[in-house]
Amino acid sequence: MPKVADEEAVCDICGVEVREGSLFCYNCGGSVTNTEAAAPATTEPIPSTDTEPKNGKADYDPAKRRSERLEKRKVRSVESRQIEIVWEPRTGPSWPFIISSLVFFLIAVVVILAAFYLQ
């Protein structure tokens, strides 16, 4: 198989090839470096914490990530409750509806009378 002149970008953590120009891996979310020429870092290195391994690469465990995602889903899940909706008919007349209907009826009568007068 012939060698390709333009090499793919590779994830530092899981080693998966990602699209050109990507900054983060779509598989694990780790940072991506280009294998042909990585620019030297001009910023100060971040001091390592106690949880970070000494080899410089983050510890990636797919089973651990999967269990963390499942735990987050459990926290977000909400128990569904059954809601009972009961129709209760109105007792007595609806006075706001009756008054607004009469007002609109009177406005319509006035408009019709004005149309006959101006004709």
TIMI-2910 file (N, C-alpha, C, CB; in pm, 1 decimal, decimal comma, always signed):
<rs>
+----------+----------+----------+----------+----------+----------+----------+----------+----------+----------+----------+----------+------+
!      n_x !      n_y !      n_z !     ca_x !     ca_y !     ca_z !      c_x !      c_y !      c_z !     cb_x !     cb_y !     cb_z ! resn !
+----------+----------+----------+----------+----------+----------+----------+----------+----------+----------+----------+----------+------+
!    +84,9 !   -117,0 !     +0,0 !     +0,0 !     +0,0 !     +0,0 !    +89,4 !   +123,2 !     +0,0 !    -96,5 !     -0,1 !   +121,9 !  Met !
!    +62,4 !   +222,9 !    -89,4 !   +148,0 !   +341,7 !    -96,3 !   +124,7 !   +432,3 !    +23,1 !   +122,9 !   +418,8 !   -226,0 !  Pro !
!   +229,9 !   +504,9 !    +60,6 !   +219,6 !   +598,3 !   +171,9 !   +153,8 !   +727,5 !   +124,7 !   +358,9 !   +627,0 !   +232,7 !  Lys !
!    +79,3 !   +788,9 !   +213,3 !     +9,0 !   +912,9 !   +182,5 !    +94,5 !  +1028,8 !   +230,9 !   -132,9 !   +916,2 !   +247,9 !  Val !
!   +103,6 !  +1134,7 !   +147,8 !   +185,9 !  +1249,2 !   +184,7 !   +122,8 !  +1328,3 !   +299,1 !   +207,5 !  +1339,8 !    +63,8 !  Ala !
!     -7,8 !  +1342,3 !   +298,4 !    -77,0 !  +1418,3 !   +403,2 !   -128,4 !  +1320,6 !   +507,2 !   -194,2 !  +1503,8 !   +344,3 !  Asp !
!    -73,4 !  +1326,4 !   +628,9 !   -114,0 !  +1233,4 !   +732,7 !   -233,5 !  +1287,7 !   +808,6 !     +1,4 !  +1205,5 !   +828,2 !  Glu !
!   -310,2 !  +1197,6 !   +865,3 !   -431,6 !  +1231,2 !   +938,3 !   -398,0 !  +1282,7 !  +1078,6 !   -524,3 !  +1108,8 !   +947,0 !  Glu !
!   -491,5 !  +1359,4 !  +1136,4 !   -478,7 !  +1399,9 !  +1275,4 !   -518,8 !  +1281,7 !  +1362,0 !   -565,9 !  +1525,8 !  +1306,9 !  Ala !
!   -448,1 !  +1262,7 !  +1474,0 !   -470,8 !  +1146,5 !  +1559,7 !   -496,1 !  +1194,0 !  +1702,2 !   -349,8 !  +1048,8 !  +1554,8 !  Val !
!   -590,1 !  +1127,7 !  +1769,4 !   -621,1 !  +1159,2 !  +1908,7 !   -505,9 !  +1114,9 !  +1998,1 !   -753,3 !  +1091,3 !  +1952,6 !  Cys !
!   -469,5 !  +1197,7 !  +2097,5 !   -362,1 !  +1164,2 !  +2190,6 !   -401,5 !  +1051,0 !  +2284,8 !   -322,7 !  +1286,7 !  +2271,2 !  Asp !
!   -530,1 !  +1038,3 !  +2313,5 !   -574,6 !   +943,4 !  +2415,0 !   -605,3 !   +806,0 !  +2356,1 !   -697,1 !   +997,3 !  +2485,9 !  Ile !
!   -697,2 !   +802,3 !  +2257,8 !   -741,5 !   +671,4 !  +2209,0 !   -680,0 !   +633,0 !  +2075,1 !   -891,0 !   +669,7 !  +2196,8 !  Cys !
!   -611,3 !   +723,8 !  +2007,2 !   -541,9 !   +690,9 !  +1884,4 !   -630,2 !   +684,4 !  +1761,0 !   -473,6 !   +562,7 !  +1900,8 !  Gly !
!   -751,7 !   +730,8 !  +1767,5 !   -843,0 !   +727,8 !  +1654,2 !   -811,2 !   +843,4 !  +1560,9 !   -990,0 !   +734,1 !  +1701,2 !  Val !
!   -813,5 !   +817,7 !  +1428,0 !   -792,0 !   +924,2 !  +1331,7 !   -918,3 !  +1008,6 !  +1323,3 !   -753,7 !   +867,2 !  +1192,6 !  Glu !
!   -901,2 !  +1141,4 !  +1324,0 !  -1014,6 !  +1233,0 !  +1319,6 !  -1000,1 !  +1325,7 !  +1199,9 !  -1025,4 !  +1314,4 !  +1450,8 !  Val !
!  -1105,5 !  +1400,1 !  +1169,9 !  -1105,2 !  +1490,7 !  +1055,6 !   -999,3 !  +1599,2 !  +1068,6 !  -1241,5 !  +1554,1 !  +1039,3 !  Arg !
!   -954,2 !  +1647,0 !   +953,9 !   -853,6 !  +1752,2 !   +950,4 !   -912,5 !  +1879,9 !  +1007,7 !   -802,3 !  +1775,4 !   +806,5 !  Glu !
!   -839,4 !  +1948,0 !  +1091,8 !   -883,4 !  +2072,8 !  +1151,8 !   -956,6 !  +2054,1 !  +1284,0 !   -971,6 !  +2145,4 !  +1056,5 !  Gly !
!   -979,7 !  +1930,9 !  +1325,8 !  -1049,4 !  +1906,3 !  +1452,3 !   -956,3 !  +1931,5 !  +1569,2 !  -1104,0 !  +1762,5 !  +1457,7 !  Ser !
!  -1010,0 !  +1988,0 !  +1674,6 !   -931,4 !  +2011,9 !  +1794,4 !   -953,9 !  +1904,2 !  +1899,6 !   -964,3 !  +2147,7 !  +1851,9 !  Leu !
!  -1071,9 !  +1837,9 !  +1892,8 !  -1105,8 !  +1735,9 !  +1991,1 !  -1151,5 !  +1609,0 !  +1920,6 !  -1214,9 !  +1786,7 !  +2087,1 !  Phe !
!  -1128,9 !  +1496,3 !  +1985,0 !  -1165,4 !  +1365,8 !  +1930,7 !  -1315,3 !  +1343,5 !  +1944,7 !  -1087,3 !  +1253,3 !  +2001,4 !  Cys !
!  -1377,3 !  +1289,6 !  +1839,5 !  -1520,4 !  +1260,5 !  +1844,1 !  -1547,9 !  +1131,7 !  +1920,7 !  -1577,1 !  +1250,5 !  +1702,5 !  Tyr !
!  -1445,8 !  +1049,9 !  +1941,9 !  -1463,3 !   +922,6 !  +2012,2 !  -1457,3 !   +940,1 !  +2163,5 !  -1357,2 !   +823,1 !  +1967,8 !  Asn !
!  -1353,9 !  +1008,4 !  +2211,9 !  -1334,7 !  +1017,4 !  +2356,7 !  -1332,9 !  +1160,3 !  +2410,1 !  -1206,9 !   +949,7 !  +2394,3 !  Cys !
!  -1325,8 !  +1261,5 !  +2322,2 !  -1324,5 !  +1400,0 !  +2367,2 !  -1186,2 !  +1452,7 !  +2400,7 !  -1411,8 !  +1414,0 !  +2485,9 !  Gly !
!  -1082,1 !  +1373,1 !  +2376,4 !   -945,5 !  +1416,2 !  +2405,9 !   -893,1 !  +1513,0 !  +2302,1 !   -853,6 !  +1296,8 !  +2414,8 !  Gly !
!   -777,8 !  +1576,9 !  +2330,7 !   -720,1 !  +1671,4 !  +2236,1 !   -657,8 !  +1597,4 !  +2118,5 !   -615,4 !  +1759,8 !  +2305,1 !  Ser !
!   -648,2 !  +1666,7 !  +2006,1 !   -599,9 !  +1606,5 !  +1881,7 !   -472,5 !  +1676,9 !  +1839,4 !   -707,2 !  +1614,7 !  +1769,3 !  Val !
!   -372,2 !  +1599,8 !  +1795,0 !   -251,0 !  +1657,0 !  +1738,3 !   -231,2 !  +1602,4 !  +1598,4 !   -128,1 !  +1626,7 !  +1827,0 !  Thr !
!   -169,6 !  +1680,5 !  +1514,0 !   -139,7 !  +1636,9 !  +1378,2 !     -8,1 !  +1560,4 !  +1382,1 !   -132,3 !  +1758,3 !  +1279,0 !  Asn !
!     -2,0 !  +1443,4 !  +1319,8 !   +117,2 !  +1359,5 !  +1330,3 !   +231,7 !  +1407,1 !  +1242,5 !    +83,0 !  +1218,2 !  +1294,7 !  Thr !
!   +205,1 !  +1490,0 !  +1139,4 !   +315,8 !  +1531,0 !  +1052,5 !   +404,3 !  +1636,8 !  +1117,2 !   +261,7 !  +1583,7 !   +921,0 !  Glu !
!   +346,2 !  +1733,6 !  +1184,3 !   +427,7 !  +1834,9 !  +1251,2 !   +345,1 !  +1902,1 !  +1358,7 !   +481,4 !  +1939,4 !  +1150,4 !  Ala !
!   +374,3 !  +1871,6 !  +1480,4 !   +303,7 !  +1935,0 !  +1591,8 !   +381,9 !  +2059,2 !  +1632,7 !   +287,0 !  +1836,1 !  +1713,0 !  Ala !
!   +314,5 !  +2172,3 !  +1644,7 !   +379,9 !  +2297,1 !  +1682,0 !   +421,1 !  +2290,6 !  +1828,3 !   +286,8 !  +2418,3 !  +1656,5 !  Ala !
!   +537,8 !  +2343,5 !  +1861,7 !   +578,8 !  +2341,3 !  +2001,5 !   +488,2 !  +2431,3 !  +2084,3 !   +725,2 !  +2385,0 !  +2015,7 !  Pro !
!   +460,6 !  +2388,5 !  +2204,6 !   +372,6 !  +2464,2 !  +2292,8 !   +445,6 !  +2587,5 !  +2344,3 !   +323,7 !  +2376,6 !  +2410,4 !  Ala !
!   +379,2 !  +2704,0 !  +2337,6 !   +440,4 !  +2827,5 !  +2384,6 !   +389,2 !  +2864,6 !  +2523,1 !   +413,3 !  +2940,8 !  +2286,5 !  Thr !
!   +288,4 !  +2793,7 !  +2571,0 !   +235,9 !  +2824,8 !  +2702,8 !   +305,4 !  +2740,4 !  +2807,7 !    +84,8 !  +2802,6 !  +2707,6 !  Thr !
!   +289,7 !  +2780,5 !  +2932,3 !   +350,0 !  +2704,2 !  +3040,8 !   +272,8 !  +2574,7 !  +3060,6 !   +352,9 !  +2786,7 !  +3171,6 !  Glu !
!   +341,3 !  +2467,4 !  +3093,0 !   +270,5 !  +2341,0 !  +3114,0 !   +183,3 !  +2347,7 !  +3239,4 !   +370,6 !  +2224,6 !  +3125,2 !  Pro !
!    +71,5 !  +2278,9 !  +3233,5 !    -20,1 !  +2274,4 !  +3346,8 !    +36,7 !  +2176,6 !  +3449,2 !   -164,7 !  +2232,6 !  +3302,2 !  Ile !
!    +45,2 !  +2218,2 !  +3575,9 !    +97,7 !  +2125,6 !  +3675,8 !     +6,1 !  +2004,6 !  +3689,5 !   +114,0 !  +2196,0 !  +3811,8 !  Pro !
!    +67,0 !  +1888,3 !  +3703,9 !    -11,6 !  +1765,8 !  +3712,9 !    -75,2 !  +1752,9 !  +3850,5 !    +75,6 !  +1643,5 !  +3683,1 !  Ser !
!   -191,2 !  +1689,6 !  +3851,5 !   -260,8 !  +1665,3 !  +3977,0 !   -231,4 !  +1523,1 !  +4022,1 !   -413,8 !  +1688,5 !  +3962,0 !  Thr !
!   -280,8 !  +1488,7 !  +4139,3 !   -256,5 !  +1353,8 !  +4190,1 !   -329,3 !  +1248,1 !  +4108,9 !   -298,6 !  +1344,4 !  +4335,0 !  Asp !
!   -440,9 !  +1283,8 !  +4046,0 !   -518,1 !  +1184,9 !  +3970,9 !   -463,5 !  +1163,4 !  +3831,1 !   -662,8 !  +1227,3 !  +3962,7 !  Thr !
!   -377,8 !  +1253,4 !  +3781,7 !   -324,7 !  +1240,0 !  +3646,7 !   -204,4 !  +1145,4 !  +3647,8 !   -285,0 !  +1378,5 !  +3589,3 !  Glu !
!   -198,0 !  +1051,7 !  +3552,6 !    -84,2 !   +960,6 !  +3548,7 !    +44,5 !  +1033,7 !  +3511,0 !   -110,9 !   +847,2 !  +3450,1 !  Pro !
!   +155,7 !   +972,5 !  +3540,1 !   +286,2 !  +1035,2 !  +3520,5 !   +333,4 !  +1034,7 !  +3375,7 !   +387,7 !   +966,3 !  +3605,3 !  Lys !
!   +271,2 !   +954,0 !  +3285,9 !   +319,9 !   +946,2 !  +3148,5 !   +268,7 !  +1061,0 !  +3061,3 !   +279,4 !   +814,0 !  +3087,4 !  Asn !
!   +187,9 !  +1153,1 !  +3115,3 !   +144,4 !  +1269,5 !  +3040,2 !    +13,9 !  +1250,4 !  +2966,9 !   +248,2 !  +1307,4 !  +2943,8 !  Gly !
!    -32,5 !  +1128,0 !  +2953,0 !   -158,3 !  +1102,6 !  +2884,1 !   -267,6 !  +1079,1 !  +2988,0 !   -146,0 !   +980,8 !  +2787,8 !  Lys !
!   -385,9 !  +1124,8 !  +2952,4 !   -498,0 !  +1106,2 !  +3044,4 !   -536,2 !   +958,9 !  +3048,7 !   -619,6 !  +1192,9 !  +3002,3 !  Ala !
!   -584,9 !   +916,0 !  +3160,8 !   -626,4 !   +777,3 !  +3178,4 !   -764,2 !   +759,7 !  +3115,6 !   -628,0 !   +737,4 !  +3329,4 !  Asp !
!   -774,0 !   +677,7 !  +3011,0 !   -899,7 !   +656,4 !  +2940,6 !   -944,8 !   +513,0 !  +2960,7 !   -885,5 !   +688,8 !  +2790,4 !  Tyr !
!  -1061,1 !   +498,9 !  +3020,9 !  -1118,3 !   +367,1 !  +3042,2 !  -1262,0 !   +369,1 !  +2989,2 !  -1113,5 !   +326,5 !  +3194,0 !  Asp !
!  -1287,5 !   +301,3 !  +2875,0 !  -1422,3 !   +305,5 !  +2817,1 !  -1529,1 !   +253,5 !  +2911,5 !  -1425,8 !   +225,9 !  +2689,7 !  Pro !
!  -1500,9 !   +150,9 !  +2988,8 !  -1601,0 !    +96,4 !  +3080,6 !  -1635,2 !   +198,7 !  +3188,5 !  -1550,4 !    -34,6 !  +3144,9 !  Ala !
!  -1533,7 !   +271,8 !  +3235,7 !  -1556,6 !   +373,1 !  +3337,9 !  -1640,7 !   +487,5 !  +3281,5 !  -1422,7 !   +426,4 !  +3392,2 !  Lys !
!  -1610,0 !   +531,5 !  +3158,5 !  -1687,5 !   +636,9 !  +3094,7 !  -1832,5 !   +593,8 !  +3074,9 !  -1625,1 !   +675,1 !  +2960,7 !  Arg !
!  -1851,8 !   +468,6 !  +3033,1 !  -1986,5 !   +417,2 !  +3010,7 !  -2065,5 !   +416,1 !  +3141,3 !  -1981,1 !   +275,8 !  +2950,0 !  Arg !
!  -2000,9 !   +371,8 !  +3251,0 !  -2070,2 !   +369,5 !  +3379,6 !  -2101,1 !   +511,0 !  +3428,5 !  -1986,1 !   +295,0 !  +3483,7 !  Ser !
!  -2012,1 !   +607,9 !  +3400,7 !  -2038,3 !   +746,3 !  +3438,6 !  -2158,0 !   +801,3 !  +3362,3 !  -1914,8 !   +833,3 !  +3413,3 !  Glu !
!  -2166,4 !   +770,9 !  +3231,4 !  -2280,5 !   +816,9 !  +3152,3 !  -2409,7 !   +756,6 !  +3203,9 !  -2261,6 !   +781,7 !  +3004,7 !  Arg !
!  -2405,3 !   +628,0 !  +3240,1 !  -2525,8 !   +563,7 !  +3292,0 !  -2568,1 !   +624,8 !  +3425,2 !  -2502,9 !   +413,5 !  +3308,3 !  Leu !
!  -2470,8 !   +660,8 !  +3509,5 !  -2503,0 !   +724,9 !  +3636,6 !  -2568,5 !   +860,9 !  +3614,1 !  -2376,8 !   +740,5 !  +3722,1 !  Glu !
!  -2519,3 !   +938,4 !  +3516,0 !  -2578,4 !  +1067,6 !  +3486,4 !  -2721,5 !  +1051,0 !  +3437,7 !  -2495,2 !  +1142,1 !  +3382,4 !  Lys !
!  -2746,8 !   +948,5 !  +3356,6 !  -2882,3 !   +923,6 !  +3308,0 !  -2974,9 !   +888,0 !  +3423,7 !  -2882,4 !   +811,2 !  +3203,3 !  Arg !
!  -2924,5 !   +812,1 !  +3519,9 !  -3007,1 !   +775,1 !  +3634,0 !  -3045,5 !   +898,4 !  +3714,8 !  -2933,8 !   +674,2 !  +3722,7 !  Lys !
!  -2952,2 !   +992,1 !  +3728,8 !  -2978,7 !  +1112,5 !  +3806,1 !  -3082,4 !  +1197,7 !  +3733,8 !  -2848,6 !  +1192,7 !  +3829,5 !  Val !
!  -3075,7 !  +1205,1 !  +3599,9 !  -3166,2 !  +1288,3 !  +3522,9 !  -3305,3 !  +1228,8 !  +3509,9 !  -3109,5 !  +1312,1 !  +3387,3 !  Arg !
!  -3318,4 !  +1098,7 !  +3525,1 !  -3448,1 !  +1036,4 !  +3503,2 !  -3546,5 !  +1079,9 !  +3611,6 !  -3434,7 !   +882,9 !  +3500,7 !  Ser !
!  -3670,0 !  +1100,1 !  +3570,0 !  -3775,2 !  +1145,0 !  +3659,8 !  -3886,9 !  +1041,4 !  +3655,7 !  -3827,8 !  +1287,4 !  +3620,2 !  Val !
!  -3937,4 !  +1007,4 !  +3771,2 !  -4046,4 !   +911,6 !  +3775,0 !  -4172,2 !   +975,6 !  +3718,7 !  -4070,3 !   +861,1 !  +3918,6 !  Glu !
!  -4239,7 !   +903,5 !  +3631,5 !  -4362,5 !   +957,2 !  +3574,2 !  -4479,0 !   +926,8 !  +3667,0 !  -4388,2 !   +898,7 !  +3433,3 !  Ser !
!  -4565,7 !  +1024,7 !  +3680,8 !  -4682,9 !  +1008,3 !  +3765,3 !  -4806,2 !  +1013,8 !  +3677,1 !  -4688,6 !  +1116,9 !  +3876,6 !  Arg !
!  -4904,7 !   +935,2 !  +3709,6 !  -5028,2 !   +935,8 !  +3634,6 !  -5113,6 !  +1052,5 !  +3683,1 !  -5103,3 !   +800,9 !  +3649,3 !  Gln !
!  -5161,3 !  +1132,6 !  +3586,7 !  -5242,6 !  +1248,8 !  +3619,1 !  -5384,9 !  +1220,8 !  +3572,5 !  -5185,4 !  +1378,8 !  +3553,2 !  Ile !
!  -5479,8 !  +1243,4 !  +3660,4 !  -5619,8 !  +1221,7 !  +3625,4 !  -5684,0 !  +1356,6 !  +3595,3 !  -5695,9 !  +1148,0 !  +3740,1 !  Glu !
!  -5741,4 !  +1367,7 !  +3475,4 !  -5807,6 !  +1490,1 !  +3434,2 !  -5957,0 !  +1463,2 !  +3432,1 !  -5756,5 !  +1539,1 !  +3295,0 !  Ile !
!  -6031,7 !  +1544,3 !  +3504,4 !  -6176,0 !  +1525,8 !  +3516,5 !  -6246,2 !  +1648,2 !  +3460,1 !  -6217,5 !  +1501,6 !  +3664,5 !  Val !
!  -6345,4 !  +1625,7 !  +3371,9 !  -6423,3 !  +1735,5 !  +3315,2 !  -6539,3 !  +1766,5 !  +3408,0 !  -6474,4 !  +1700,6 !  +3172,8 !  Trp !
!  -6545,0 !  +1890,6 !  +3451,5 !  -6654,8 !  +1934,4 !  +3536,3 !  -6729,8 !  +2044,5 !  +3462,8 !  -6603,4 !  +1983,8 !  +3675,6 !  Glu !
!  -6857,7 !  +2023,4 !  +3434,8 !  -6933,7 !  +2126,1 !  +3362,4 !  -6951,4 !  +2251,3 !  +3448,0 !  -7071,4 !  +2071,4 !  +3319,9 !  Pro !
!  -6961,8 !  +2364,5 !  +3379,9 !  -6976,1 !  +2492,9 !  +3448,5 !  -7115,6 !  +2500,8 !  +3511,0 !  -6952,4 !  +2612,1 !  +3349,9 !  Arg !
!  -7121,2 !  +2554,1 !  +3628,4 !  -7250,6 !  +2572,9 !  +3694,2 !  -7288,5 !  +2719,2 !  +3683,7 !  -7246,3 !  +2527,0 !  +3843,3 !  Thr !
!  -7397,6 !  +2747,8 !  +3617,2 !  -7443,1 !  +2885,7 !  +3602,1 !  -7386,8 !  +2950,5 !  +3477,9 !  -7405,3 !  +2966,9 !  +3723,1 !  Gly !
!  -7438,1 !  +3069,2 !  +3443,3 !  -7394,0 !  +3137,7 !  +3321,1 !  -7256,3 !  +3201,8 !  +3339,1 !  -7496,1 !  +3244,6 !  +3280,5 !  Pro !
!  -7189,1 !  +3220,5 !  +3226,1 !  -7059,5 !  +3288,0 !  +3225,7 !  -7083,9 !  +3435,1 !  +3194,9 !  -6961,0 !  +3223,6 !  +3121,4 !  Ser !
!  -7087,4 !  +3517,9 !  +3297,5 !  -7121,9 !  +3659,5 !  +3279,9 !  -7022,4 !  +3735,5 !  +3191,9 !  -7130,4 !  +3726,6 !  +3414,8 !  Trp !
!  -6892,8 !  +3714,4 !  +3201,1 !  -6803,3 !  +3787,5 !  +3109,1 !  -6830,3 !  +3753,1 !  +2962,7 !  -6657,1 !  +3756,7 !  +3142,5 !  Pro !
!  -6863,3 !  +3627,5 !  +2934,3 !  -6892,6 !  +3588,4 !  +2796,5 !  -7021,9 !  +3654,0 !  +2748,6 !  -6902,8 !  +3435,1 !  +2784,9 !  Phe !
!  -7124,1 !  +3657,7 !  +2831,2 !  -7252,4 !  +3717,4 !  +2792,9 !  -7236,5 !  +3867,5 !  +2768,4 !  -7358,9 !  +3692,1 !  +2902,2 !  Ile !
!  -7166,0 !  +3937,4 !  +2854,9 !  -7146,8 !  +4081,6 !  +2839,7 !  -7065,9 !  +4113,3 !  +2714,8 !  -7077,6 !  +4139,6 !  +2963,1 !  Ile !
!  -6954,6 !  +4040,1 !  +2690,6 !  -6873,1 !  +4067,0 !  +2571,7 !  -6950,3 !  +4034,2 !  +2444,3 !  -6742,3 !  +3985,9 !  +2576,5 !  Ser !
!  -7036,1 !  +3930,7 !  +2445,8 !  -7118,0 !  +3898,8 !  +2328,5 !  -7216,4 !  +4011,0 !  +2298,4 !  -7193,6 !  +3767,2 !  +2349,9 !  Ser !
!  -7279,8 !  +4065,4 !  +2400,8 !  -7373,5 !  +4176,0 !  +2380,8 !  -7303,2 !  +4300,6 !  +2327,0 !  -7444,5 !  +4209,0 !  +2511,7 !  Leu !
!  -7182,4 !  +4329,1 !  +2377,0 !  -7107,0 !  +4445,7 !  +2328,8 !  -7072,1 !  +4428,7 !  +2181,5 !  -6978,4 !  +4466,2 !  +2412,2 !  Val !
!  -7023,0 !  +4311,1 !  +2141,3 !  -6989,9 !  +4287,0 !  +2000,5 !  -7115,7 !  +4292,2 !  +1912,9 !  -6919,7 !  +4150,3 !  +1984,5 !  Phe !
!  -7229,9 !  +4244,0 !  +1962,5 !  -7354,8 !  +4248,7 !  +1887,6 !  -7397,3 !  +4393,3 !  +1865,1 !  -7465,2 !  +4171,0 !  +1961,4 !  Phe !
!  -7386,4 !  +4477,2 !  +1968,5 !  -7423,8 !  +4618,0 !  +1953,7 !  -7331,0 !  +4690,8 !  +1857,1 !  -7422,2 !  +4687,7 !  +2089,5 !  Leu !
!  -7201,9 !  +4660,0 !  +1860,3 !  -7106,7 !  +4721,7 !  +1765,9 !  -7142,0 !  +4681,5 !  +1623,7 !  -6960,3 !  +4680,3 !  +1798,9 !  Ile !
!  -7178,1 !  +4553,2 !  +1602,1 !  -7215,6 !  +4506,9 !  +1468,6 !  -7342,2 !  +4577,6 !  +1420,4 !  -7236,5 !  +4354,4 !  +1468,4 !  Ala !
!  -7440,4 !  +4597,0 !  +1507,1 !  -7564,6 !  +4666,8 !  +1469,8 !  -7533,8 !  +4810,6 !  +1431,5 !  -7667,5 !  +4663,2 !  +1585,9 !  Val !
!  -7447,3 !  +4877,7 !  +1507,6 !  -7411,2 !  +5016,3 !  +1477,5 !  -7340,3 !  +5025,0 !  +1343,3 !  -7322,1 !  +5074,6 !  +1588,4 !  Val !
!  -7250,9 !  +4931,9 !  +1313,6 !  -7178,8 !  +4933,0 !  +1185,4 !  -7277,4 !  +4910,3 !  +1071,0 !  -7066,9 !  +4824,1 !  +1183,5 !  Val !
!  -7371,8 !  +4819,0 !  +1084,1 !  -7469,3 !  +4792,1 !   +977,9 !  -7559,6 !  +4914,2 !   +956,5 !  -7554,8 !  +4667,0 !  +1012,6 !  Ile !
!  -7606,4 !  +4977,0 !  +1063,0 !  -7689,4 !  +5097,1 !  +1050,2 !  -7611,3 !  +5211,3 !   +985,2 !  -7741,9 !  +5141,0 !  +1187,9 !  Leu !
!  -7482,1 !  +5226,8 !  +1020,0 !  -7400,5 !  +5331,7 !   +958,1 !  -7381,0 !  +5303,9 !   +808,9 !  -7263,5 !  +5342,5 !  +1028,7 !  Ala !
!  -7367,3 !  +5176,5 !   +770,7 !  -7351,1 !  +5141,6 !   +629,5 !  -7478,9 !  +5174,8 !   +551,9 !  -7315,9 !  +4991,4 !   +614,1 !  Ala !
!  -7599,0 !  +5147,3 !   +608,0 !  -7724,8 !  +5180,2 !   +540,4 !  -7744,0 !  +5332,7 !   +531,6 !  -7844,2 !  +5115,4 !   +614,8 !  Phe !
!  -7701,7 !  +5404,7 !   +633,5 !  -7718,8 !  +5549,5 !   +635,4 !  -7627,6 !  +5616,8 !   +530,5 !  -7688,4 !  +5604,9 !   +776,8 !  Tyr !
!  -7503,2 !  +5566,1 !   +518,1 !  -7408,0 !  +5629,9 !   +425,9 !  -7425,3 !  +5581,1 !   +281,8 !  -7264,7 !  +5603,3 !   +472,0 !  Leu !
!  -7512,9 !  +5492,9 !   +254,4 !  -7530,6 !  +5437,2 !   +119,5 !  -7604,8 !  +5529,3 !    +36,7 !  -7599,8 !  +5305,9 !   +121,1 !  Gln !
+----------+----------+----------+----------+----------+----------+----------+----------+----------+----------+----------+----------+------+
</rs>
